[in-house]
Each structure stands twice: as C-alpha cells, then as structure tokens.
C-alpha cells in the first residue's frame, strides 16, 4: 500500500522481555492524538510458518486489538527456532503500519534467574518446594549432609515440583542448593546453600512445646475451677455438701470388743451363799 495510507504512526521501540521462559513482547505506543483508546495487534512467524506455510504471519490470539503495550508470547514461542514478531496500532478506523522486531527472537536467549525455594523438615524428612516453576525447564537440586562431602542430585519438573527425602539422621544438618536448567542445556546460577537441622522422627519440632503448653493450660484450668468453687461456696451449700450422713440401721451394729469380754470372763467369781442355821 502507498505510504500515505498509514495516517496513524506505528509503535516504536519493540523488544522482547524474556525471563525464565516467559516471553513478553513490549513496545512504545505511537505519539498521536486519538479520540478513542489506541488498540494493538500482534503477529508472529516461526520456522514452520516461514517454510511450510510459505511465509504466513499468524495472529496471536490473546493479543488482537488490546489496549495494552505488551503481549505474552510464551505459548506461541513453543520451540527453539527463530521467531519474527510484529505489532501495529489502531485508532478507530485508522491503522498504522507493522513494526517488526529488530532481529528474530529465540527462546534459548531467555534470562534465567536463581529459583526460589522453601526448605523445611518434618521429623526425619526433608521437604523442598519450588515457589515458581518456569515452563520448559527443570530444576536440579543438590543435597548433602553438612559434615560430609558426598552430594546427591535430584531433578524436579513442573509436574513434580516438590521433593521428599526420608530417613535422615537425627540431629544432623542438611543443605540444599538449586539450579534452573533448560532442556537446551542453558543453566542459571545456583542458589546459596539452604541448611536445616533434622530433629528426628520421635521429637518433631512442634511436638514437645505443644504438649507442655496444652498440659499446663489444663492444669491451670483445673486449679482455677477448684479455687473458684472454694471461694464462692455458700455456707449452707458447703455444709450440706460436706454433711456426714448416718449409717442405715442394718449397718449400725454395736460391736463388743473381744478383749473386754474375755477380761470379764477371766475375773468373774461366783458369790458365796450364806446358809442359815435352820437349814443345817
């Protein structure tokens, strides 16, 4: 088309901001007066579109007539081949010319950052959880006991972002270091060692203080209840509560001590009879 057809200036300063396999195309909006919101559309052309589809440009589905000056291309840039990218602006019925990216983009040039992770222990088990997992990447974990030189490597994927290691030695310190790796072989720098103490299966970190706290609360509650009852007990109520009940008649039997009975029998003597002279 003739150049005078494009009355709306085209976007400028087009570049790709790619970090940890997330590819964001950014640009500067045109400096032109517009009665409505300026909208933008993005297209891409990879090796497949160039060679198989005879140079066809494909619309980015989520970036057609959008009011933002950025577009996420993480899904469209799905291989390690080169991609050409372009964007244009629209104001009402006016459209600008396409502005192409200065040079083809390849996702292998993404910037890799140190992965963030959480490391904790539960009994004799070490748990490692990755905070964010990039697409098309894996994470290499290196685990070792602090007082030993032997190290063991593990691999985490987006499908399995957590690591469990059981049966560790009680009272020992274990360290973990992580590194982000692309399938193409590109690696990030490693994290600093994250070291934790393994408490053991029988003395989990929460068990002892929790048990002591709960026991203390229960004992204090019982003592408070007894003290409150004694202080607030009315005289009549306490007298009735502590009143001694008499035994039933069937159980109220007087028992004579055997010692007293035997004593009386031992010292008993018959009284002598006095005879009259007439009887003789």
Order of alpha helices (4+ residues) and beta strands (2+ residues): beta-beta-beta-alpha-beta-beta-beta-beta-beta-beta-beta-beta-beta-beta-beta-beta-alpha-alpha-alpha
